[in-house]
Each structure stands twice: as C-alpha cells, then as structure tokens.
Amino acid sequence: MPATTTNRSSTVRYIASRLGQSLIVLWAAYTVSFIVLYALPSDPVALLAGGDATDVTPEQLAELTAQYGLDQPLVVQYLLRLGGVLRGDFGTSIATGRPVSEVIGEAVSPTLQLAGLAFLIAVLAGAGLAVLATYVRGRSLSTFLLGLPPLGVAIPSFWFGLMLIQWFSFQLPLFPAMGDKSVASLVLPSIALALPTGAMIAQLLSKSLATALGEAYIDTARAKGADRRRVHLRHALRNAALPAITMTGLIVGQLLSGTVVTETVFSRPGIGRVTATAVQQQDIPVVQGIVLFAATAFVLANLAVDLVYPLLDPRIQLTAAPRRRRQPSVPAHAEDPVTAAPAPDIDAVLEAAR
C-alpha cells in the first residue's frame, strides 16, 4: 500500500477518534452540569414566582412545575432534556419563557467581539513580553520582565477592571465605563480580559524560549554566522511557539469563563452576563445550553490545534495511538543519563545567549 494512502487513512482514523472523544466530553459536560444544578437547594420555580413564593398558591406552583417538566423523576428529566439536545432543542428558559437557543444566540455576538479582541491583545502582549525578556542583555531587566507574568496571573480580573474604569473613564475620560455602543467601549474590557491570558502566554513562551536557546541547533546557527536577532526570532521562536499553540483550547476556555466577570464589571451584554443571571435564577436550561456552547468551543479549538500542528511541525503525523505493550521496569540505577538529566537553568541559558 502506498505511503500516501496509509497516511491518509491514519489521519481519517485519528480525526474520527478525536470526534468521538469530543462527543464524550460534550456529554460529560452536559451531565455534570445537570447534576450540579439539580443539587442546588433552591427551587427554580419558587425563584420565578418570587423568592419564597408566599403570594403564589400551591396549585399555581404545581402548574408551573409541571409546565417546565420539573415534576418528573430526575432520571426522566435528564433523558428528556438529553433527547431534546440531540434533536437540536435546548428547551425554554424558565426565567424568560424564550427558547434557549434564542437567548444564547443574541449573546454570542458581543462576547465573540470581546473575546476576539482580548485574544489578539493577549497574544501580542504575551509574546512580545516573552521575546523581550529573553532578548535583552541586562540580567536585572530580564529578571524584572520575567517577573511580570506571574504578577499578571495573580491580579484579580474584577479589581483590574475596576482600576481601568477609575483611571481611563473617570480620571482620564478616554473610554466609556460601560455599555457596548461603540468600538471604544471594547477597549477597557478587552484589556481586563486579556491580562491573565497574556500573562499565561508570556510565562509559557519565555520558558520555551529559554529552553530552545540552550539547544544544539542554536549553537549550530551561531556557528554558521547567524546574528543574535536572527537566532532569537527565526530559529528559537519558531520552535518555542509550538508548546504555546497547544494551549489554545485552554486559552479559549479561560477567555469564555473570564467574560462572566468582565461583562458584569463593565455592564456589557453577552454570554458572561447571561450565565451569571441564569445561575442566580437557577435557570437550568439556559445554564446547560451555555455549558454546551463553551464545551463545544473548547473541543473545536483543541481539534483545530491538532489538525494545524503537523503543518507547523512536519515531523508530527496524525495517527491514532497504537496499543502499547507493557515494558519491563527499568531499575533506578539503569536510567538513561540523557532522559534523566535535570532541566536546564533558565538564567544560565539566557546569560549564555547574551
């Protein structure tokens, strides 16, 4: 059999395997969210009727409960809702009475605008900081720059958002403090949402760059006469960026979860505010629809990374993992000295690269 045909069939099997795993992830996310929501002590119908529902008769409460199918056994409710999802019917919002797909559809566009701009800012700022921190010659300046990403991860997003509003909306009235009426209203929430993501990218990329600069092929490039800038940006950065690309799925999940706080702080419409409101009202169909939306975005991002990765690194092939035979245990004293070698010292590598 030709190698091209074999590779194509292996790729098809790999994609089919990943799609099957993605369906399992979506089912697990839906099931876990169903269990967690029904474990909450409050009653969604009582919340809809007005908190303790003292002004509503028991007959009216029973009618509302039956209307939303909450009078059925828990297993029956789960199967009915799961069957509706398989048919593309995500149910009706308990709080508003509108179809869940309509509620989510209206909120998707503002969230995609916010998350898209935040992703762009995070990639540019995080990658720029990592490259600069590993390129500068001063050890003290490099150490200072490498200390910024952990600080960015530690800063609470809601506090940073409030500080941005205080600085650039009240003291310096440059950008709107809330709303989504103009492009300018996207700037501050995008920066607030991008901070933890950009810091995470900077942390990972700076470590990957430091490791790449200590590899043998970097010494070969220098021996061939490549200048420092070419070695850093063309040879080291190309290989160091590959581990960061694998974090795309995690970045997408972090951006979507971050919109809950960011959209609330800046009073913007979107998936985040819909999620916060639905959880407060225990609007089970809406929350589960949003969970499926976020899980779908996560698995699609990971699948896209898996398909693009071989284009960035031709050494990687998309093949389903073969069954591995059990290998005999290796005594501790017989470890390979190469694989057992400790990780390189980042400071030492950067000092040598300078």
Secondary structure, 3 states (H helix, E strand, C coil): CCHHHHHHHHHHHHHHHHHHHHHHHHHHHHHHHHHHHHHCCCCHHHHHHHCCCCCCCHHHHHHHHHHCCCCCCHHHHHHHHHHHHHCCCCCECCCCCCEHHHHHHHHHHHHHHHHHHHHHHHHHHHHHHHHHHHHCCCHHHHHHHHCHHHHHHHCCHHHHHHHHHHHHHHHCCCCCCCCCCCHHHHHHHHHHHHHHHHHHHHHHHHHHHHHHCCCHHHHHHHHCCCCHHHHHHHHHHHHHHHHHHCCHHHHHHHHHHHHHHHHHHCCCCCHHHHHHHHHHCCCHHHHHHHHHHHHHHHHHHHHHHHHHHHHHCCCCCCCCCCCCCCCCCCCHHHCCCCCCCCCCCHHHHHHHHC
